[in-house]
Amino acid sequence: MPKFHLISCHVLWRELCYFTAISKNNFTFHFLKQGLHDTPDILRAELQAAIDKTTGDYSAILIGYGLCSNGLVDIEARDIPLVVMRGHDCITFLLGSKERYQNYFNQYPGTYWYSPGWIDTTLMPGEERYNRYLEAYIAKYGPENAEYLMEVEQNWIKNYSRATYSDDRK
């Protein structure tokens, strides 16, 4: 029976554990912290380190990341083949295909996505997130710089006009 090692963003832990549980294959897991797509060089380094630490009699190492800000650029297999999801990001995986993602994106531009794993691992947009970031910026950069940084940080919100929740139970 094939044995696979899965390295993925923690955002997908629930869905990946479900699908591997109903598979006839054997799996081991290594989940990396959510948010590494914000720092692609760190994502790349942590992913490559996890790949390099994988030893054993595996058929392949499965990578639970999409392009993720090019964080997968230049990663390489050493002794075990790599299998990488074909898609832009985790939403492609959650929707089931890059075509379904593209169709939804074309029909509903400006969509902010929520999933169970995203909600579990991320402070959602809102007053609490705003205040936490503001406090951190004030402590690190002072009040005047913090206000400017918050203005810049909040610019991403302008790109979204709707929210969609993706749930694997459907």
matplotlib code that plots the C-alpha trace (Angstrom):
import matplotlib.pyplot as plt

x = [0.0, 1.5, 2.6, 2.7, 4.1, 1.9, 3.4, 0.7, -0.4, -2.3, -5.3, -6.1, -5.5, -9.2, -10.0, -6.7, -7.2, -10.7, -9.7, -6.7, -8.9, -11.2, -8.3, -6.9, -3.3, -1.2, -0.2, 2.0, 1.7, 3.6, 1.5, 3.3, 1.8, -0.8, 0.3, 3.6, 2.2, 2.7, 6.5, 7.3, 11.0, 10.2, 7.6, 10.1, 12.8, 10.4, 8.9, 12.3, 13.4, 10.3, 11.0, 14.7, 13.7, 11.4, 13.0, 11.6, 9.9, 7.5, 6.0, 5.9, 5.8, 2.5, 2.6, -0.5, 0.2, -0.7, 1.4, 1.1, 2.9, 5.6, 6.6, 7.2, 9.6, 12.9, 11.8, 13.1, 12.9, 16.1, 15.3, 11.5, 9.3, 7.2, 3.6, 2.4, -1.3, -2.0, -3.7, -3.3, -3.9, -5.9, -9.2, -8.5, -8.1, -11.3, -13.3, -12.0, -10.3, -8.6, -11.4, -14.1, -12.1, -11.6, -15.4, -16.3, -13.7, -15.0, -18.6, -17.9, -14.8, -13.8, -14.6, -12.9, -12.8, -13.5, -13.0, -13.0, -9.2, -8.9, -11.2, -9.3, -5.9, -6.4, -7.7, -10.7, -11.0, -12.8, -12.4, -10.4, -7.9, -7.6, -7.0, -4.4, -2.5, -2.7, -1.3, 1.5, 2.4, 2.3, 4.6, 7.1, 6.9, 5.2, 1.6, 2.1, 3.8, 1.2, -1.7, 0.0, 0.8, -2.9, -4.0, -1.7, -2.7, -6.4, -6.1, -6.6, -10.2, -11.0, -10.6, -13.4, -17.1, -18.4, -17.5, -17.9, -17.6, -16.2, -17.1, -16.0, -19.2, -21.3]
y = [0.0, 3.4, 5.7, 9.5, 12.3, 15.4, 18.9, 21.6, 24.9, 24.4, 26.1, 22.9, 20.4, 19.6, 18.9, 17.0, 14.8, 14.0, 13.0, 11.0, 9.2, 7.9, 7.0, 3.5, 4.9, 5.6, 9.2, 11.1, 14.8, 18.0, 21.2, 24.5, 27.6, 29.7, 33.0, 31.9, 33.0, 36.6, 36.0, 33.7, 33.5, 32.2, 29.8, 28.5, 28.0, 26.2, 24.1, 23.1, 22.3, 20.1, 18.3, 17.7, 16.3, 13.7, 10.3, 6.9, 4.6, 7.1, 6.9, 10.7, 13.9, 15.7, 19.5, 21.2, 24.6, 26.3, 29.0, 31.0, 34.2, 32.1, 30.5, 27.2, 28.6, 26.6, 24.0, 20.6, 17.0, 15.3, 11.6, 11.3, 12.6, 15.8, 16.1, 19.7, 20.8, 22.7, 25.9, 29.5, 29.0, 27.0, 28.2, 26.2, 23.1, 23.9, 24.4, 21.3, 22.6, 25.7, 25.9, 26.1, 28.7, 30.7, 30.5, 31.7, 34.5, 35.7, 35.6, 37.2, 39.4, 40.9, 37.9, 37.4, 33.7, 32.0, 28.4, 26.4, 26.3, 30.0, 30.9, 28.6, 30.0, 33.7, 36.7, 37.7, 41.2, 43.5, 45.7, 43.1, 42.6, 46.3, 47.1, 44.3, 45.4, 49.1, 48.3, 46.3, 49.0, 51.7, 49.6, 49.1, 52.3, 55.0, 56.4, 58.6, 55.8, 53.3, 55.4, 55.5, 51.8, 51.0, 53.1, 51.2, 47.8, 48.5, 49.2, 45.6, 45.8, 48.1, 45.2, 43.1, 43.5, 40.1, 37.2, 33.5, 30.6, 27.3, 24.2, 20.7, 19.2, 19.9]
z = [0.0, -1.0, 1.8, 1.5, 3.5, 3.4, 4.0, 4.1, 5.4, 8.7, 7.1, 5.3, 8.2, 8.6, 5.0, 4.4, 7.5, 6.4, 2.8, 3.9, 6.5, 3.8, 1.5, 1.2, 1.4, 4.4, 5.3, 7.7, 8.1, 8.7, 8.9, 8.7, 10.4, 8.6, 7.0, 5.4, 2.0, 3.3, 3.4, 0.4, 1.2, 4.7, 3.3, 0.8, 3.5, 5.9, 3.2, 1.8, 5.4, 5.9, 2.6, 3.5, 6.9, 5.3, 5.4, 5.0, 2.5, 1.0, -2.5, -2.7, -0.6, -1.2, -1.0, 0.3, -1.1, -4.4, -5.9, -2.6, -3.6, -5.4, -2.1, -3.9, -6.4, -6.4, -3.9, -4.8, -4.0, -2.7, -2.6, -2.7, -5.5, -4.9, -5.9, -5.9, -6.1, -9.3, -8.3, -7.3, -3.5, -1.0, -2.4, -5.6, -3.4, -1.4, -4.5, -6.2, -9.3, -10.9, -13.4, -10.7, -8.9, -12.1, -13.0, -9.5, -9.6, -13.0, -11.8, -8.4, -8.4, -5.1, -3.0, 0.4, 1.3, 4.6, 5.4, 8.7, 8.8, 7.9, 10.7, 13.2, 12.4, 11.5, 13.3, 11.1, 9.6, 12.1, 15.1, 17.2, 14.4, 13.7, 17.4, 17.8, 14.8, 15.8, 19.3, 17.9, 15.5, 18.2, 20.4, 17.6, 15.5, 17.6, 17.3, 14.2, 12.2, 13.5, 12.1, 8.7, 8.7, 9.6, 6.6, 4.3, 6.0, 5.5, 1.8, 0.9, 2.1, -0.8, -3.2, -1.7, -2.0, -0.8, 1.4, 0.7, 3.1, 1.7, 3.8, 2.9, 4.3, 1.2]

ax = plt.figure().add_subplot(projection="3d")
ax.plot(x, y, z, "-o")
ax.set_aspect("equal")
plt.show()
